[in-house]
Amino acid sequence: MKKILLPTDFSENALNAIDYALQLFKDEKCAFFILNTYTPMIYNYEYQLNADQYMELMNEGARNANLLEPFGLNEISEYDTDWQKELFQINVPIQNHEINLSGGNEKSVFASSLSYFSQDGIIGGDKSHFERYTGRLSAEHQVNNWLKFGMSMNYSQITSRGISSNTSFNGAYSSALNMDPLTPVFITDESILNSLPYSTEPVVTDDNGNVYAISEWVPEAEVVNPLALLEIQKGKDRTDRVVGNTFAEIEIIKGLKLKTTFGIDFAYTINDSYRPLYYLNGPQSNRSENGNTSVTKVIHRNYRWQNENFLK
């Protein structure tokens, strides 16, 4: 017997969603294959001022404070950056692949599976990546009418690159909400790049060498270029974990059984991180004179075991 399912939804609410399932049966054995891949959608953005509205509001604030208006009446900004759209990633597929095998006979049964899961972050893309491999195996065998034994074993490997969780201040999303639209994502004007702070400070660049812009209008505090803030996130974690147990069940006399179990839980985690020299603005920097680059590796090993014996 064979069963194939191919539901596909390309509606606006489930862009690029594909599900595939295949089941194969032969005698008492079963194979089950699953593939899911889809792209999450962003439905709502917070309202933000555009460049014209921002300049109008800045002029109004200056007039109320009896200060000179910073922008001319007919001035048009060179840039009109939508920081939320720059920050959010719209093509970050989620994948899930799974294979299940099971079977048995009158005395023995088994089940096993392999799976792979991968996801990038809506904020950060591959800088907020999660990947997991999982393998499972379980089996039982009835030796005779008074002895049965079995085992199960689970292995997982998780690799993740995380970004700092969003906070009210000094987070990528909060910066995107408060950053002015007059600042571009990158500075390309050579005259600006040859002036302070770009010419003297360790400003942040992307992998292609493009220099992230620093705002002239937002006060130097927690609010910075959110994409530059993501660029200095350099941490990665990897965890290998094995959870297993085995048991034996003996019928001592009719109606009375002794069951003994032994289980282990072993985890091995490696955290790698790198802190570069950077300058986001005055208060947020790791300048060479008061800071240093650093490379950190932290290894954790956890091991637990458990043995139980009981009558039933």
Secondary structure, 3 states (H helix, E strand, C coil): CEEEECCEECCCCCCCEEEEEEEEEECCEEEEEEEEEECCCCCCCCCCCCHHHHHHHHHHHHHHCCCCCCCCCCCCCCCCCCHHHHHECCCCCEEEEEEEEEEECCCEEEEEEEEEEEEEECECEEEEEEEEEEEEEEEEEECCCCEEEEEEEEEEEEEECCCCCCCCCCCHHHHHHHCCCCCCCEECCHHHHCCCCCCCCCECECCCCCEECCCCCCCCCCCCCHHHHHHCCCCEEEEEEEEEEEEEEEEEECCEEEEEEEEEEEEEEEEEEEECCCECCCCCECCCCCCCCEEEEEEEEEEEEEEEEEEC
